[in-house]
Amino acid sequence: MAHEAISDLRSRAFEARSLAGRTYMVICQFQDSVSVPPHVAMGMVASCVVK
């Protein structure tokens, strides 16, 4: 499966489980290598409100 297809499936899975009016936190758990901090430690987090 292509990388874009996997990302698309994850987006749709989140959308399908989201409830209107709720706020969700998005946290990036990637880490490029063991010698650098994980993305979340560098502030790669966001919140979104489902409409």
TORLO-217745 format. One record per residue: x, y, z of N, C-alpha, C in turn; residue number from 1. Coordinates in Angstrom, 1 decimal, padded with zeros to 4 digits. Each point is the difference from the previous one (the first is absolute). Layout:
BEGIN
PT / n_east / n_north / n_up / ca_east / ca_north / ca_up / c_east / c_north / c_up / k
PT / X / Y / Z / X / Y / Z / X / Y / Z / NUM
...
% end
This chain:
BEGIN
PT / n_east / n_north / n_up / ca_east / ca_north / ca_up / c_east / c_north / c_up / k
PT / 000.8 / -001.2 / 000.0 / -000.8 / 001.2 / 000.0 / 000.9 / 001.2 / 000.0 / 1
PT / -000.3 / 001.0 / -000.8 / 000.7 / 001.2 / -000.1 / -000.1 / 000.9 / 001.3 / 2
PT / 001.0 / 000.8 / 000.3 / 000.0 / 000.8 / 001.2 / -001.2 / 000.9 / 000.1 / 3
PT / -000.4 / 000.6 / -001.2 / -001.2 / 000.9 / 000.0 / -001.2 / -000.8 / 000.4 / 4
PT / -000.1 / -001.2 / -000.5 / -001.2 / -000.8 / 000.3 / -000.2 / -000.3 / 001.5 / 5
PT / 001.2 / -000.3 / 000.6 / 000.0 / -000.2 / 001.5 / -000.5 / 001.2 / 000.7 / 6
PT / 000.6 / 001.2 / -000.4 / -000.4 / 001.2 / 000.7 / -001.5 / 000.3 / -000.2 / 7
PT / -000.5 / -000.3 / -001.2 / -001.4 / 000.3 / -000.3 / -000.9 / -000.9 / 000.9 / 8
PT / 000.4 / -001.3 / 000.2 / -000.8 / -000.9 / 000.8 / 000.0 / 000.5 / 001.4 / 9
PT / 001.2 / 000.4 / 000.5 / 000.0 / 000.5 / 001.4 / -000.8 / 001.3 / 000.2 / 10
PT / 000.0 / 000.8 / -001.0 / -000.9 / 001.3 / 000.1 / -001.4 / -000.4 / 000.1 / 11
PT / -000.4 / -000.9 / -000.9 / -001.5 / -000.4 / 000.0 / -000.3 / -000.8 / 001.3 / 12
PT / 000.9 / -000.8 / 000.5 / -000.3 / -000.7 / 001.3 / -000.3 / 001.0 / 001.1 / 13
PT / 000.8 / 001.1 / 000.1 / -000.1 / 001.0 / 001.0 / -001.4 / 000.7 / -000.2 / 14
PT / -000.2 / 000.4 / -001.3 / -001.3 / 000.7 / -000.3 / -001.2 / -000.9 / 000.4 / 15
PT / 000.0 / -001.3 / -000.3 / -001.1 / -000.8 / 000.3 / -000.2 / -000.2 / 001.5 / 16
PT / 001.0 / 000.2 / 000.8 / -000.2 / -000.2 / 001.5 / -000.2 / 001.4 / 000.7 / 17
PT / 000.1 / 001.1 / -000.7 / -000.1 / 001.3 / 000.6 / -001.4 / 000.3 / 000.2 / 18
PT / -000.3 / 000.7 / 001.1 / -001.4 / 000.5 / 000.3 / 000.0 / 001.5 / 000.0 / 19
PT / -001.1 / 000.5 / -000.6 / -000.2 / 001.5 / -000.2 / 000.0 / 000.6 / 001.4 / 20
PT / 000.7 / 001.2 / 000.1 / 000.0 / 000.7 / 001.2 / 001.2 / -000.3 / 001.0 / 21
PT / 000.6 / -001.1 / -000.3 / 001.1 / -000.4 / 000.9 / 001.4 / 000.5 / -000.5 / 22
PT / 000.9 / 000.2 / 000.9 / 001.3 / 000.5 / -000.3 / 001.0 / -001.2 / 000.1 / 23
PT / 000.8 / -000.2 / -001.0 / 000.9 / -001.1 / -000.1 / 001.5 / 000.5 / -000.1 / 24
PT / 000.9 / -000.7 / 000.6 / 001.4 / 000.3 / 000.0 / 000.7 / -000.8 / -001.0 / 25
PT / 000.8 / 000.6 / -000.8 / 000.8 / -000.7 / -001.0 / 001.5 / 000.1 / 000.4 / 26
PT / 000.6 / -001.2 / 000.2 / 001.4 / 000.0 / 000.5 / 000.8 / -000.8 / -000.9 / 27
PT / 001.1 / 000.6 / -000.5 / 000.9 / -000.6 / -000.9 / 001.0 / -000.9 / 000.8 / 28
PT / 000.0 / -001.3 / -000.2 / 000.8 / -000.9 / 000.7 / 001.2 / -000.5 / -000.8 / 29
PT / 000.3 / 000.7 / -001.1 / 001.2 / -000.4 / -000.8 / 001.3 / 000.4 / 000.7 / 30
PT / 001.0 / -000.7 / -000.3 / 001.3 / 000.4 / 000.5 / 001.0 / -000.4 / -001.1 / 31
PT / 000.7 / 001.0 / -000.6 / 000.8 / -000.3 / -001.2 / 001.2 / -000.9 / 000.3 / 32
PT / 000.5 / 000.0 / 001.2 / 001.1 / -000.9 / 000.3 / 000.1 / 000.0 / 001.6 / 33
PT / 000.8 / -000.9 / 000.5 / 000.1 / -000.1 / 001.5 / 000.8 / 001.2 / 000.5 / 34
PT / 000.8 / 000.6 / -000.9 / 000.9 / 001.1 / 000.5 / -000.7 / 001.4 / 000.0 / 35
PT / -001.3 / 000.1 / -000.4 / -000.8 / 001.2 / 000.0 / -001.2 / -000.2 / 000.8 / 36
PT / -000.6 / 001.1 / 000.6 / -001.2 / -000.1 / 000.8 / -001.2 / -000.4 / -000.9 / 37
PT / -001.0 / -000.6 / 000.6 / -001.2 / -000.3 / -000.7 / -000.7 / 001.3 / -000.4 / 38
PT / -000.8 / -000.1 / -001.1 / -000.7 / 001.2 / -000.5 / -000.8 / 000.7 / 001.1 / 39
PT / -000.7 / -000.8 / 000.8 / -000.9 / 000.6 / 001.1 / 000.9 / 000.9 / 000.9 / 40
PT / 001.2 / -000.4 / 000.3 / 000.9 / 000.8 / 000.9 / 000.4 / 001.3 / -000.7 / 41
PT / -000.2 / 000.1 / -001.3 / 000.3 / 001.2 / -000.7 / -001.2 / 000.9 / -000.3 / 42
PT / -001.1 / -000.4 / 000.6 / -001.3 / 000.7 / 000.0 / -000.9 / -000.3 / -001.2 / 43
PT / 000.2 / -001.2 / -000.6 / -000.9 / -000.4 / -001.1 / -001.2 / -000.7 / 000.5 / 44
PT / -000.9 / 000.9 / 000.6 / -001.3 / -000.4 / 000.5 / -001.0 / 001.0 / -000.5 / 45
PT / -001.3 / -000.3 / -000.1 / -001.0 / 000.9 / -000.3 / -001.3 / -000.5 / 000.5 / 46
PT / -001.0 / 000.9 / 000.1 / -001.3 / -000.5 / 000.4 / -001.0 / 000.4 / -001.1 / 47
PT / -001.1 / -000.7 / -000.1 / -001.0 / 000.4 / -001.0 / -001.4 / -000.3 / 000.6 / 48
PT / -001.0 / 000.9 / -000.4 / -001.3 / -000.2 / 000.4 / -000.8 / -000.5 / -001.2 / 49
PT / -000.7 / -001.1 / 000.2 / -000.8 / -000.6 / -001.1 / -001.3 / 000.8 / -000.1 / 50
PT / -000.4 / 000.4 / -001.2 / -001.2 / 000.8 / -000.2 / -001.1 / -000.9 / -000.6 / 51
% end
